């Protein structure tokens, strides 16, 4: 039945390659291929606003999310199928926790791997399972921390799917690493001697090779994969649902900028959000671009918020596309914030005084929010990871002892199965061909 459905819809093109707009694909093709010609990102041609927003905000999270995704893919899958996929993917809580009178936190870390990436990775796994009509698929992805664990657990032990994950050696927390480098079976992990941008470059180079792509049926699970992005759109509507009739400002900790892209998509299709704060660490390519209009990535700087240590964010072209490359329109919706490690630690201590324990990425979102909040506005900062995922930093900065959640406790003493590699694109591609 599903195959027939796609036969009917095969020529309905809803997405295009941002670098080569003549390359048109449907949702299924965009999910399976991951990335387009010349490393171009697939993006929806036209975002149509949703109707009946008030009614939508009254729905439960799973039902509303099913409606949103079904709307975005324009019925390419039946609503019943989308609802089944969403129900299987989003099977955990998503609370908005009040922190101050006019400030709350959206906690996205209640999933299997205690990070916001569980939303996108688990929904993507549902999409691949629905669309995979080949004998095998290889998911090749780079991670600066949380993507690795979310993707590994979402696809672990699924027949016909292999997962290869690259991450910067020594630049993610020990417990982050243990969550995805101890699984084995269909999950292969590579500790790359370099930074996240090196890992991302190696992944993109593999996708550039027709031979590698065809040999492995490659797809990507980074936030460049459209299925992950659409899943993330859903929780911005949840903010609006839990904070009704407020002038909402949402602060998003930003590294590769997929999370913020999803937020802007949500606003574009009708989520009642006034504006966003792109909260970054010292890897400040975007904030500098918004000031001087020059795109100039510097060398990646190591920070305490390592998942945001990205100096050349892949998703930024999508944000520009949402504003038709009009920087002034963009700046009316997005302001940017830069925080050093010391300012990050200060924000963590400030939150502690408010009886809220946060890890560095969340603290950066909070600090960026309170800097810009105006009278009459209600601010929500996005928490992307459980504080225990950065237990060493949190305990040291806040002088406390954190309880370790069961998900982390059971991997703490397991053997790390990663292979260490230099950041040599040629050698990695050769290994994939062999």
C-alpha positions as CSV (number, residue, x, y, z in Angstrom):
1,X,0.0,0.0,0.0
2,X,2.8,2.4,1.0
3,X,4.8,1.6,-2.2
4,X,1.7,2.3,-4.3
5,X,1.2,5.6,-2.5
6,X,4.6,6.7,-3.5
7,X,4.2,5.6,-7.0
8,X,1.3,8.0,-7.3
9,X,3.2,10.9,-5.7
10,X,6.6,10.2,-7.3
11,X,6.5,13.3,-9.5
12,X,5.2,15.7,-6.9
13,X,8.3,17.8,-6.1
14,X,8.1,19.7,-2.9
15,X,11.8,20.3,-2.1
16,X,14.7,21.7,-3.9
17,X,18.5,21.9,-3.5
18,X,19.4,25.4,-2.2
19,X,22.7,25.4,-4.3
20,X,21.1,23.9,-7.4
21,X,17.4,24.8,-7.4
22,X,16.8,22.8,-10.5
23,X,17.4,19.6,-8.4
24,X,13.9,18.8,-7.2
25,X,12.9,16.0,-4.8
26,X,10.0,14.8,-2.8
27,X,10.1,14.2,1.0
28,X,11.0,10.5,0.7
29,X,14.0,11.3,-1.7
30,X,15.2,14.1,0.5
31,X,15.2,11.9,3.6
32,X,17.0,9.0,1.9
33,X,19.5,11.0,0.0
34,X,20.2,13.4,2.9
35,X,22.1,16.0,0.9
36,X,21.9,17.2,-2.7
37,X,24.3,17.8,-5.5
38,X,27.4,19.8,-4.6
39,X,26.6,19.4,-0.9
40,X,23.4,21.5,-1.3
41,X,20.8,21.3,1.4
42,X,17.3,20.2,0.5
43,X,14.6,22.7,1.6
44,X,10.8,23.0,1.2
45,X,9.8,25.1,-1.8
46,X,7.1,27.0,-0.1
47,X,6.1,27.1,3.5
48,X,2.3,27.4,3.7
49,X,0.9,28.8,6.9
50,X,-1.3,26.5,9.0
51,X,-4.9,27.4,9.6
52,X,-6.8,27.1,13.0
53,X,-3.7,27.8,15.1
54,X,-5.9,28.3,18.3
55,X,-7.4,24.9,17.8
56,X,-4.0,23.4,17.1
57,X,-2.6,24.8,20.4
58,X,-5.3,23.0,22.3
59,X,-4.3,19.6,21.0
60,X,-2.0,17.2,22.9
61,X,1.7,17.2,21.8
62,X,1.6,14.0,19.6
63,X,-1.7,14.9,17.8
64,X,-0.5,18.5,17.2
65,X,2.9,17.3,16.0
66,X,1.3,14.8,13.6
67,X,-0.8,17.6,12.1
68,X,2.3,19.9,11.7
69,X,4.4,17.2,10.0
70,X,1.5,16.1,7.8
71,X,1.0,19.7,6.7
72,X,4.7,20.3,6.0
73,X,5.1,17.2,3.8
74,X,1.8,18.1,2.1
75,X,0.2,14.7,2.5
76,X,3.0,12.6,1.0
77,X,2.3,10.1,3.8
78,X,-1.3,9.5,5.1
79,X,-2.1,11.2,8.4
80,X,-2.6,7.8,10.1
81,X,0.9,6.8,9.1
82,X,2.4,10.1,10.3
83,X,0.6,9.8,13.6
84,X,1.9,6.3,14.1
85,X,5.5,7.5,13.4
86,X,5.2,10.5,15.7
87,X,3.6,8.5,18.5
88,X,6.6,6.0,18.3
89,X,9.2,8.8,18.1
90,X,7.9,11.3,20.7
91,X,7.2,9.0,23.6
92,X,8.6,11.2,26.4
93,X,7.7,14.4,28.3
94,X,8.3,17.9,27.1
95,X,7.8,20.3,30.0
96,X,8.0,24.1,30.1
97,X,9.4,24.9,33.6
98,X,8.9,28.3,35.1
99,X,12.2,29.8,36.3
100,X,11.2,33.5,37.0
101,X,8.0,35.5,36.7
102,X,8.6,36.2,33.0
103,X,11.1,33.5,32.1
104,X,10.6,29.7,31.6
105,X,12.7,26.8,30.2
106,X,11.7,24.4,27.6
107,X,13.3,21.1,28.7
108,X,14.1,18.9,25.7
109,X,16.2,16.3,27.5
110,X,13.6,13.8,28.7
111,X,14.2,11.3,25.9
112,X,16.3,8.2,25.7
113,X,19.7,9.9,25.5
114,X,18.9,13.0,27.6
115,X,19.2,15.6,24.8
116,X,17.0,17.4,22.3
117,X,18.5,15.4,19.4
118,X,16.2,12.5,20.5
119,X,13.3,14.3,18.7
120,X,14.9,14.5,15.3
121,X,16.8,11.2,15.5
122,X,13.9,9.1,16.6
123,X,11.5,10.6,14.0
124,X,14.2,10.1,11.3
125,X,14.5,6.5,12.3
126,X,10.7,6.1,11.7
127,X,11.1,7.8,8.3
128,X,14.0,5.6,7.2
129,X,12.1,2.5,8.3
130,X,9.0,3.6,6.3
131,X,11.0,4.5,3.2
132,X,13.9,2.0,3.0
133,X,13.2,-0.1,0.0
134,X,16.8,-1.2,-0.5
135,X,18.6,-4.1,1.2
136,X,20.9,-1.8,3.2
137,X,21.4,1.9,4.1
138,X,24.4,3.5,5.7
139,X,23.9,6.5,7.9
140,X,27.0,8.6,7.9
141,X,27.0,11.6,10.3
142,X,29.2,13.9,12.3
143,X,28.5,14.9,15.9
144,X,29.8,17.6,18.3
145,X,28.2,15.6,21.1
146,X,24.5,14.8,21.4
147,X,23.6,13.9,17.8
148,X,25.9,10.8,18.0
149,X,24.0,9.3,21.0
150,X,20.6,10.2,19.7
151,X,21.3,8.7,16.2
152,X,23.0,5.6,17.6
153,X,20.2,4.7,19.9
154,X,17.5,5.5,17.4
155,X,19.0,3.1,14.8
156,X,20.6,0.6,17.1
157,X,20.0,-3.0,16.0
158,X,17.7,-2.1,13.1
159,X,18.1,-4.6,10.3
160,X,19.5,-3.3,7.0
161,X,20.9,-0.1,8.6
162,X,24.5,0.6,9.4
163,X,25.5,3.8,11.3
164,X,29.0,5.5,11.1
165,X,29.5,8.4,13.4
166,X,32.5,10.8,13.4
167,X,33.3,13.0,16.4
168,X,36.2,15.2,17.5
169,X,38.5,13.2,19.8
170,X,38.8,14.5,23.3
171,X,36.3,17.4,22.6
172,X,33.1,15.9,24.0
173,X,32.3,15.0,27.5
174,X,33.2,11.5,28.8
175,X,29.5,10.5,29.4
176,X,28.4,11.9,26.1
177,X,31.0,9.7,24.4
178,X,30.1,6.6,26.4
179,X,26.4,6.9,25.4
180,X,27.1,6.1,21.8
181,X,30.6,4.6,21.6
182,X,29.8,1.5,23.6
183,X,27.0,0.0,21.6
184,X,28.8,-1.9,18.8
185,X,26.8,-4.2,16.4
186,X,25.5,-1.9,13.6
187,X,27.0,1.3,15.2
188,X,30.6,2.3,14.3
189,X,32.2,5.3,15.9
190,X,35.3,7.2,14.8
191,X,37.3,9.5,17.1
192,X,38.7,12.1,14.7
193,X,41.9,14.0,15.5
194,X,40.5,17.4,14.8
195,X,37.4,19.6,15.5
196,X,33.8,19.2,14.6
197,X,34.2,21.2,11.4
198,X,36.9,18.6,10.3
199,X,34.4,15.8,11.0
200,X,31.7,17.5,9.0
201,X,34.1,18.1,6.1
202,X,35.0,14.4,6.0
203,X,31.3,13.5,6.0
204,X,30.5,15.9,3.2
205,X,33.5,14.7,1.1
206,X,32.2,11.1,1.4
207,X,28.8,12.3,0.1
208,X,30.5,14.1,-2.8
209,X,31.8,10.7,-4.0
210,X,29.2,9.0,-6.3
211,X,31.0,5.7,-5.8
212,X,30.8,5.8,-2.0
213,X,27.3,7.1,-2.0
214,X,26.1,4.3,-4.3
215,X,28.2,1.5,-2.6
216,X,26.7,2.3,0.9
217,X,23.4,3.9,0.0
218,X,24.5,6.8,2.1
219,X,22.2,9.1,4.0
220,X,23.0,11.6,6.7
221,X,21.5,12.0,10.2
222,X,22.9,15.5,10.9
223,X,20.4,18.3,11.2
224,X,21.0,18.7,7.4
225,X,18.5,15.8,7.0
226,X,15.1,17.4,6.5
227,X,13.3,14.7,8.6
228,X,15.1,15.8,11.7
229,X,14.4,19.4,11.0
230,X,10.7,18.9,10.6
231,X,10.5,16.9,13.9
232,X,12.1,19.9,15.7
233,X,9.5,22.3,14.4
234,X,6.9,20.6,16.6
235,X,8.3,21.6,20.0
236,X,8.2,25.3,19.2
237,X,4.4,25.0,19.0
238,X,4.5,23.3,22.4
239,X,6.0,26.4,23.9
240,X,3.1,28.5,22.4
241,X,0.6,25.9,23.7
242,X,2.0,26.0,27.3
243,X,2.5,29.8,27.3
244,X,-0.7,31.1,25.7
245,X,-1.4,34.8,25.2
246,X,2.1,35.9,25.8
247,X,4.5,37.9,23.7
248,X,7.0,35.1,23.3
249,X,10.8,35.4,22.8
250,X,12.6,32.1,22.5
251,X,16.4,31.8,23.0
252,X,18.0,28.9,21.3
253,X,21.6,27.6,22.0
254,X,23.1,27.6,18.5
255,X,25.9,25.6,17.0
256,X,25.0,24.1,13.7
257,X,21.8,26.2,13.6
258,X,19.3,23.4,12.9
259,X,17.4,24.0,16.1
260,X,17.0,27.7,15.3
261,X,16.0,26.9,11.7
262,X,13.2,24.7,13.0
263,X,12.0,27.6,15.3
264,X,11.9,30.0,12.4
265,X,10.0,27.4,10.3
266,X,7.5,27.1,13.1
267,X,7.0,30.9,13.2
268,X,6.7,31.0,9.4
269,X,3.8,28.5,9.4
270,X,2.0,30.2,12.3
271,X,3.5,29.5,15.7
272,X,2.8,32.7,17.7
273,X,6.4,33.6,18.6
274,X,7.5,37.2,18.4
275,X,11.3,36.7,17.9
276,X,14.3,34.5,18.6
277,X,17.7,34.9,20.2
278,X,20.5,32.9,18.5
279,X,22.7,32.3,21.6
280,X,26.2,31.3,20.7
281,X,29.5,30.7,22.5
282,X,32.8,32.1,21.3
283,X,32.3,30.5,17.9
284,X,30.5,33.6,16.8
285,X,30.4,33.5,12.9
286,X,26.6,34.3,12.8
287,X,26.6,37.2,15.3
288,X,29.5,38.8,13.5
289,X,27.7,38.3,10.2
290,X,24.6,40.0,11.5
291,X,26.7,43.0,12.5
292,X,29.1,43.4,9.5
293,X,27.3,41.4,6.8
294,X,30.5,39.4,6.0
295,X,30.5,35.6,6.3
296,X,33.9,34.8,7.8
297,X,34.2,31.6,9.8
298,X,37.2,31.7,12.1
299,X,39.1,28.6,13.3
300,X,36.8,26.7,15.7
301,X,37.5,27.5,19.4
302,X,37.1,24.9,22.1
303,X,34.6,25.9,24.8
304,X,32.7,24.4,27.8
305,X,29.6,24.2,25.5
306,X,31.3,21.8,23.1
307,X,28.2,20.8,21.2
308,X,28.1,24.4,19.9
309,X,31.8,24.5,18.9
310,X,30.9,25.0,15.2
311,X,32.4,27.9,13.2
312,X,30.8,27.1,9.8
313,X,27.2,26.1,10.6
314,X,25.6,24.0,7.9
315,X,22.0,25.1,8.4
316,X,22.6,28.9,8.0
317,X,21.7,28.8,4.3
318,X,18.3,27.5,5.2
319,X,17.7,30.4,7.6
320,X,18.7,32.9,4.9
321,X,16.3,31.1,2.5
322,X,13.5,31.5,4.9
323,X,14.0,35.3,4.7
324,X,14.7,35.3,0.9
325,X,18.3,36.4,1.7
326,X,17.0,39.7,3.1
327,X,19.3,40.4,6.1
328,X,17.2,43.3,7.5
329,X,14.0,41.1,7.6
330,X,16.1,38.4,9.3
331,X,17.4,40.8,11.9
332,X,13.8,41.9,12.8
333,X,13.2,38.3,13.9
334,X,16.6,37.1,15.1
335,X,19.0,38.8,17.4
336,X,22.3,37.2,18.4
337,X,24.2,36.8,21.6
338,X,27.8,35.7,22.3
339,X,28.9,34.3,25.6
340,X,32.5,33.4,26.8
341,X,33.0,30.4,29.1
342,X,33.3,32.8,32.1
343,X,29.9,34.4,31.2
344,X,28.5,30.9,30.7
345,X,29.6,29.8,34.2
346,X,28.2,33.0,35.6
347,X,24.8,32.2,34.0
348,X,24.9,28.7,35.5
349,X,25.5,30.2,39.0
350,X,22.7,32.7,38.4
351,X,20.3,29.9,37.5
352,X,21.4,28.0,40.6
353,X,20.3,31.0,42.7
354,X,16.9,30.6,41.0
355,X,16.9,26.9,42.0
356,X,17.5,25.7,38.4
357,X,20.5,23.6,37.6
358,X,21.7,23.9,34.0
359,X,24.6,22.7,31.9
360,X,26.6,25.2,29.7
361,X,24.5,25.1,26.5
362,X,21.3,25.8,28.4
363,X,23.0,28.6,30.5
364,X,24.1,30.3,27.3
365,X,20.5,30.3,26.1
366,X,19.4,31.8,29.4
367,X,22.1,34.5,29.4
368,X,21.3,35.5,25.8
369,X,17.6,35.7,26.7
370,X,17.8,37.9,29.8
371,X,20.2,40.3,28.0
372,X,17.5,41.1,25.4
373,X,14.1,40.7,27.1
374,X,12.0,43.8,27.0
375,X,9.0,44.9,29.2
376,X,5.9,42.9,28.3
377,X,7.8,40.0,26.7
378,X,7.8,36.5,28.1
379,X,11.1,34.6,27.5
380,X,11.6,30.9,27.1
381,X,15.2,29.5,26.9
382,X,15.7,26.1,25.3
383,X,17.5,23.4,27.4
384,X,19.1,21.0,25.0
385,X,20.8,18.5,27.4
386,X,20.4,17.1,30.9
387,X,22.9,18.7,33.3
388,X,24.4,15.2,34.1
389,X,25.6,14.9,30.5
390,X,28.2,17.6,31.5
391,X,28.6,16.4,35.0
392,X,32.2,17.3,35.5
393,X,31.6,21.0,34.5
394,X,28.4,21.3,36.4
395,X,29.7,19.9,39.6
396,X,32.9,22.0,39.4
397,X,31.2,25.3,38.5
398,X,28.3,25.0,41.0
399,X,30.2,23.1,43.8
400,X,27.5,20.4,44.0
401,X,27.2,16.7,43.6
402,X,24.7,15.7,40.8
403,X,22.8,12.5,40.8
404,X,23.5,10.5,37.7
405,X,20.4,9.4,35.7
406,X,20.1,5.6,35.0
407,X,20.7,6.1,31.2
408,X,24.2,7.5,32.0
409,X,25.0,5.3,35.0
410,X,24.7,2.1,32.9
411,X,27.2,3.2,30.3
412,X,29.7,4.8,32.6
413,X,32.0,1.8,32.9
414,X,31.5,0.2,29.5
415,X,34.3,-0.2,27.0
416,X,34.7,2.6,24.4
417,X,34.7,0.8,21.0
418,X,35.7,3.8,18.9
419,X,38.5,3.8,16.3
420,X,40.8,6.8,16.3
421,X,41.6,8.4,12.9
422,X,43.4,11.4,11.6
423,X,41.2,14.0,9.9
424,X,42.4,12.9,6.4
425,X,39.5,12.9,4.0
426,X,41.3,10.7,1.4
427,X,42.1,8.0,3.9
428,X,38.6,8.0,5.3
429,X,37.1,7.7,1.8
430,X,39.5,4.9,0.9
431,X,38.4,3.0,4.0
432,X,34.7,3.4,3.0
433,X,35.5,2.1,-0.5
434,X,37.4,-0.9,0.9
